[in-house]
Amino acid sequence: MIVRIAARILSPHLQLSEEETAGLIEIPPRPEMGDAALPCFSLAKLLRQSPQAIAERLAQAVNGSGDGVRAETAGGYLNLFLDPAHWGVRLLGQVAADEYGKLRVGEGRHVVIDMSSPNIAKPFGIGHLRSTMIGNALANLYTAAGWRVTRVNHLGDWGTQFGKLISAYRRWGDRSLLEAEPIRESLRLYVKFHEEAENDPMLEDEARGWFRKLESGDEETLALWRYFVEESLKEFNRVYARLGVSFDLFQGESFYNDKMGAVVERLTELSLLEESDGAQVVRLDELGMPPCLILKSDGTTIYPTRDLATAIYRKKQLDADLLLYVVGSEQALHFAQVFAVLGKMGEAWNADCRHVPFGLMKFEGKKMSTRRGKVIFLDEVLDEAVAKALEIIVEKNPELADKTQTAEAIGVGAIIFADLKNRRQLSVDFQMEEALSFDGETGPYLQYTHARMLSLLRKGGYEELKQRGTAVDGQYLETPASWACLKTVSGFEESILQAVRENEPSVLARYLLELTKDFNRYYNEGKMIVESEDETFAKLSVAAAAARVLGDGLRLLGMKAPERM
């Protein structure tokens, strides 16, 4: 918002629109350098003046305008200092508006987000958290930016892993154990298959045979597959409910079985398929990539075939303008190949396909592997986090109502924020004790600050003062801590836009940490509730604006914002 104010002030004195001017404005790193700065170097050619002359001319114009702004020059920079008493009241008014944080930049556009996508008959481990929560936050952010969003869970419900599972069940399975604990028993069978296959390579051929039977529609094999799918979905939906995550479509790999033939036919018509060791591939030598495998030597399909069919369906049937795939970094080459093949097929919209990669997640230093049974069930981690949060609540605030519900919000929120505060391409080593701390860069720290803001508003009678028509007196917004907090509050919408531009939820997470720190500095500066109602209302108005933005920001990240803690 500060950038927009500065652009509105400066654009009449430049041969540029407000939007063009805003693109040149910077926020200085230190308050003594101003609230906004315009580097004039790129304007020298346009205006046929030296950067310093441009800055001096603009400073003279601004200082004579009486707009509550003061300008200073520093070499080729124009530094603007906004009057907090004048602009603080206006910022509060804009933040209080219902539409604040609801943008329209994506209006009329549709994004399909492929997220979570766990494998059927395997546990929902903590390793699945990243795709789920990064995707959920992006869906919320795109919605806030005005896009129409479709969240798709592309379940891993097809492929040779089912051949392995069926082979293992036929050899070592027990129906009663499977019915008692479908996911844990499926994991045990899957791990046993890989252990046995190390000594008996023929098991891999047996598994491929079972998968061919599945693809050919063998009813007995399909019945077992359907059982695995149904039981897995029950487990997944229970975990999603705890995380507060929902989907518009559950369309697994199997959904595209009848759509892959058309892809292979099209590739054949375009003479793009070549034989390589009995398999069918599309060569991508000119792009410096290895061939993209379309059909294996035994004639069965593989991931690229399905993802080509998936992308074409989402573009042409769902009418998507943008396709996002929130999938681990290890799949970077796979998606680069798929998007390249789409381009060779003449689908120019492949430029609107984006892989949104993320790094590995470890749990207290441990890497997970489903094949070896090294899985940490997300449900167990959530239970532990909630139990520890409840212990802290009982110790610090035993009189709190709804302790269990609040502990759930804090425990789950701690895990979500411990992920989202990191740049997504970095690997994350989740540490339970650190994530649950009420100090430092954690979810509980943000949630507690939000609850404290609301407590302050209740104690100071903010709503009563507001209903009486009390106006904000700008003279009480002039302290450095007050103005710093207000400026940070006013950056909420820009943080949303930046997060969307970069497909990076951590932009919003880091913004919320900055806001929380700025508010706490303001809170600790002096008494918020004083004898003067005008001063109290002005200070509480800053707190109300910060609370509104912090609460909305937490919800965009997929977290709850408890009113009392």
HELIX and SHEET records of a PDB file:
HELIX    1   1 ILE A    2  LEU A   10  1                                   9    
HELIX    2   2 SER A   11  HIS A   13  5                                   3    
HELIX    3   3 GLU A   18  ALA A   22  1                                   5    
HELIX    4   4 PRO A   31  MET A   33  5                                   3    
HELIX    5   5 PHE A   41  LEU A   43  5                                   3    
HELIX    6   6 ALA A   44  LEU A   47  1                                   4    
HELIX    7   7 PRO A   51  ASN A   63  1                                  13    
HELIX    8   8 PRO A   84  ALA A   96  1                                  13    
HELIX    9   9 ILE A  126  HIS A  128  5                                   3    
HELIX   10  10 LEU A  129  ALA A  144  1                                  16    
HELIX   11  11 THR A  160  TRP A  172  1                                  13    
HELIX   12  12 ARG A  175  ALA A  180  1                                   6    
HELIX   13  13 PRO A  182  ALA A  197  1                                  16    
HELIX   14  14 MET A  202  SER A  216  1                                  15    
HELIX   15  15 GLU A  219  LEU A  243  1                                  25    
HELIX   16  16 GLU A  253  LYS A  259  5                                   7    
HELIX   17  17 MET A  260  GLU A  269  1                                  10    
HELIX   18  18 ASP A  285  LEU A  287  5                                   3    
HELIX   19  19 TYR A  303  LYS A  316  1                                  14    
HELIX   20  20 SER A  329  GLN A  331  5                                   3    
HELIX   21  21 ALA A  332  LYS A  344  1                                  13    
HELIX   22  22 ALA A  348  ASP A  352  5                                   5    
HELIX   23  23 LEU A  378  LYS A  396  1                                  19    
HELIX   24  24 LYS A  403  LEU A  420  1                                  18    
HELIX   25  25 MET A  432  ALA A  435  1                                   4    
HELIX   26  26 GLY A  443  LYS A  459  1                                  17    
HELIX   27  27 TYR A  462  GLN A  467  1                                   6    
HELIX   28  28 GLY A  474  LEU A  477  5                                   4    
HELIX   29  29 PRO A  480  VAL A  489  1                                  10    
HELIX   30  30 PHE A  492  GLU A  502  1                                  11    
HELIX   31  31 SER A  506  TYR A  523  1                                  18    
HELIX   32  32 GLU A  533  LEU A  556  1                                  24    
SHEET    1   A 3 ALA A  36  PRO A  39  0                                        
SHEET    2   A 3 TYR A  77  LEU A  82 -1                                        
SHEET    3   A 3 VAL A  69  ALA A  74 -1                                        
SHEET    1   B 5 LEU A 249  PHE A 250  0                                        
SHEET    2   B 5 ARG A 148  ASN A 153  1                                        
SHEET    3   B 5 HIS A 110  ASP A 114  1                                        
SHEET    4   B 5 LEU A 322  VAL A 326  1                                        
SHEET    5   B 5 CYS A 353  VAL A 356  1                                        
SHEET    1   C 3 LEU A 273  SER A 276  0                                        
SHEET    2   C 3 ALA A 279  VAL A 282 -1                                        
SHEET    3   C 3 CYS A 292  LEU A 295 -1                                        
SHEET    1   D 2 MET A 361  PHE A 363  0                                        
SHEET    2   D 2 VAL A 428  PHE A 430  1                                        
END                                                                             
